[in-house]
Each structure stands twice: as C-alpha cells, then as structure tokens.
Amino acid sequence: MSLEERIARADERGLAASGLACLDRCLPLLDGDEELLRPLWGSLADGSDWSAPLEKARGALLGLGGEEAAGAGGDEHAAAGGDEHAAAVRLVAHMLDTAPAERTAEAVRPWAESCSAVSLRVHRLLDPAAEGAPDPAGTEDPPPLVAAELRRQITVLELLEGHGKQGLRRALDVSGEGRRVLRAVVSRRARGNAESGV
C-alpha cells in the first residue's frame, strides 16, 4: 500500500501522529528541543485537546529559526531557489504554523498530507545525493535520505493503524531516529559551510 493510500485511510489519531512525526523529525532545522513537542504527543495518547500545547510550541519554536523561519510564508514551493538550508527552515516553520488547533479528521487530514510532502521535500533539499535528482514524487528511486524518510512515514502510519494509541511510543521512537539522522546532516552541512567560508 502506498503512502498516499495509508494517509487516505488513516483515522484522526493516525493523521495527527503522521503530521506531528514529520514535524518532529524536521525539528533540528528550527534548533528546537524535542521536549517542546512532547505535550502534543501526550495529547494524542490521552485524547486531550492539543490547542494550548500547540500554541506554546509555536511560540517557542517559530522564533528559533531566525529570519528564515520568520519568512515562512504559505508556499511549499518556496524552496524553488536560494539556499537549501534557509528554504528547508521556511518549510518546517510553515509545517508548524499551519497545524490545526481543532484535531478532527477533517481538519488534520490536509495538514498531514502537506506535512508528508513538505518533509520529503526538506529531506531532498538536504540530501547530498539529491543534487540534480528529480523530486520524490514520480520517482521510483529517491535519494537515500528521502527514501529513509518515506519508510519512516509509512511505518508511523502502519503503527497507528495496527495498534492505535499503543503504537504511539514506537512511532515516537521512529521519529526520534529520523530526527537524529537529520540533525547529523544539518551539522555536517554547517561544518562544511564554515570550512568553505559560506
């Protein structure tokens, strides 16, 4: 079953977890502490309202990415030109900024779909093997960082579909693994830019 088909059949909790996991894995681009998103994961586990922790996370995180995050705008294709890191920061900030306060399937589904596409786009922008490669959509052989993110997105949806809220802990672990990978990629890029004087 494709990623798109899994998103289409997911329930409210699965959709929210899918979008939140994408955001969680991309958190290194906002220089944020993953603990800031823990209350949102907690709300998925106990079914409580997530609007207050969502606003708190926005307030804490959207200022951390500097000017790039401040210029998040509303266009997923803002990365068409310019510096890849700055473009990726804007995309991640937009992912957080557009999270719906009302966690219903109708409200969360378009956000989860957008988060999926944005996260794949971010990983492609930062993948050293992706230069000159086509976008993730429409290619059967995505670059390694993108392929790993695609697998993690599918795994999170499988866990929530198969285990309900009991799958949240494993989904959080999968997300943490992806976050560590992306943090290492961001650090390598920063060191490379420093060494080259960029």
N, C-alpha and C positions, 0 to 999 in steps of 0.2 A: 504494500500500500504506500502511495506517495505521501510526502509531507503535506501537500495541499489537501489530500483526501482525509488525512488524520486531523488536520485543523478543522475541516468542514464537519466532521462527526463528533468533535470534542464537546464536552459539556462546559458549563460556566467555570468550574474549578480548573478543568484541564486547560481551557483557553487562557485564564488568568495566570496559571502557572507557566504556561508556554511563553507568554509575553514577558512575565517577570523574570523567567530564567534567561531569556535573551538579553534583557537589560542587565541582569546580574553578571553575566559573562563579559559584557562590554564595559563594566564599571571602571576598569583601570584607565580608560580614556578620560574619565572625569576626575581622576586622582582620588576616588572616593573609598571610604571604608565600607566593606561589605556588610558590616553590622547595621548600617543605616537602612538596609533593605530587609533585615530580619523581621521587623514587625509586620511587614507586608506578607512574608511567608507565614508568619504566625496567624494572620487573619485568614489565610486560606485553610489552615489546619482547623481552626475553631469556628469558622464561618462568620466571624465578626466583620463589622464594617471596616473598610480599609481607607476611607477618605482622609481621616486625620493623620495616620502614619504616611499616607501618600503625600500629603501637603508638607509634612515635616521632612520627608526625603527630598522633595523638590527644593525646599528652602535650603537644605544643607548641601545638596549636590550641584544644583544648577549654577552656583557661583564658583565652583571649584575648577571648571574647565577653562576659566579665563575668558578672553574675548571670543574664542571660538564657540564656547557654549552659549555665551550671551547672544550670539548671532544665529541661534538655532534655526530660526525661520520655520517654514512649514513644508519644505520641499525635500523629499527623499533623494532627489537627484541633484541636490546642492553640491554633491561631490564631483560634478562633471569636470571641474577644472580646479587648479590651485593645489595647494599642499594636501597630500593624502591624510596626514595626521589631523590637520585642522578640519578637513571635511568629515573625517570619521567622528571627531568630537562633536561637531554640529549634529550629525545624525543620531548619536547616542543621546545627546541632550534633548533632541526632538522626541525620541522614544519615551523618555521620562515625562516630558512636558505634556504629551498627548494621552497619557494613561487616564482612563475614565474613572471618575470618582465613584460612579454607580457601577457595581460589579455584577451586572446581569449578562447573560449570554449575548443578548442583542448589542449591548454596549461594548463588551470586551472582545467579541469576535473580530471586528475590523482592526482593533488595536493589536490583537495577537497576530493577525495576518501581516500587518505593517511591520511589527517587531521582527517577525521571521525574515521578511525581505530586507529590512534595514540591517539586521545582524549579519546576514550573509554578505551584504554589500560592504559593511565595515570590515569583515574578515578578508574580503577580496582586496580592499584598499590597502590593507596592512600585510598581505601575504607576499613575501619576497618572490615567490614563484609565479605570481599572478600578472606580472608586468607583460602587457600585450596580449593577455588571455581574454577570452570573452567573459561576459557577465555570467554569474552562476546559473541564471535561468536559461534554459535552452542548451546547456552543455552537459554531456554525459561524463565528462572527465574534468571536474573542477580542480583547482589547485589544492594542495594538501590542507591548508588552514581552513579553507572553505568547506572541503569535504568533511573534515572533522566536526565543524560547526553544524553541518547538515545532519550528521549522525547524532549529535547531541540533541538537536531539536526533535528528531524523531523519537529518540529514547525517552525524553521527558514526556512526550505525548503518550507513548506506549505505557509508561509507568502510571500515569494518571488514569488512563483508560482501563488498565488491568487491575489497579489496586486502589483507586480512589484516593482519599486523603492519606492512606497508609503509604502511598507512593511518593509523598512529598519529600520525605527525608532523603530517599535515593535521588530524587530529582534535584534536590539541593546539593547533594554530593557531586552529581554530574555537572551541575552548573559551576560549582567551585573548581572542579578540574579544568573546565574551559576558561574560567577567569584567570587561573594561574598560568595557563598557556598564553593567553593574550597579554597578561602583564609582562611575561618574559619577552614577547615580541615587541611590545611598546618600549621596554627597557633597552633592548638591542638597537632599535631604531634611534632612540635618544642618544645612546653612546656613539652610534655611527655618525649621527649628525654632528655631535660635539667634536668628534675626531676630524671630521671633514670641514669643520668651521661653519656649518649651515646654521 
